[in-house]
Amino acid sequence: MRYLFVLIVVLCLASTTNAQVSFGISFNLNSQPAWGPTGNDYAEYYYLPDIEVYYNISQHRYYYNDRGRWRYSSNLPYRYRNFDLYNSYKVVVNERTPWRKHNDYREKYANYRDRHDQQSIRDSRDSKYYANKNHPEHKNWIKEQRRNKENIKNGSRNNDNGNRNSWSKGREDNENNSGRAAEQKKNSEKNRKNKK
């Protein structure tokens, strides 16, 4: 019996640990920029091989090398002012400080330079991207969400009213039936008295 109890406790603790680990994984699809690539529910950084720049999604910062030092800015450096983020290739990098391994990334993704075949979030027609506030369909998606909420809310009200109506109707029917029964009872008593 003790072994069974210990086994149950161990299994419960193990399942709790797994739940905590899986709970720690989050999605940041809604906070990714409209020029970000499709197909990634979560990304920490984008690496832009064409200009060798990293973009931190949560901080909205570009990390770039300036004369041997890594700097960051909320805008691309001036020298990249004409760079088209929507039509360049982005590599998702889920690492805390990817520029520390920049030589590895530059070598690994050198073949992705000058590629323009990656779909951006802005150009996607997959409805999951409409939740992204930077997507052109976001406002329509918000309206649709509100409409759905209202329909659900109104639908539950209609069901409640329907239940109340059927309940009160049933109650009225019961009262009518009991009234009829009482009337029938009086009539049958009158008929008995008349027969006597």
Secondary structure, 3 states (H helix, E strand, C coil): CHHHHHHHHHHHHHHHHHHHHHHCCCCCHHHCCCCCECCCCCCCEEEECCCCEEEECCCCEEEEEECCEEEEECCCCHHHCCCCCCCCCCEEECCCCHHHHHHHHHHHCHHHCCCCCCCEHHHCCCHHHHHCCCCCCHHHHHHHHHHHHHHHHHHHHHHHHHHHHHHHHHHHHHHHHHHHHHHHHHHHHHHHHHHC
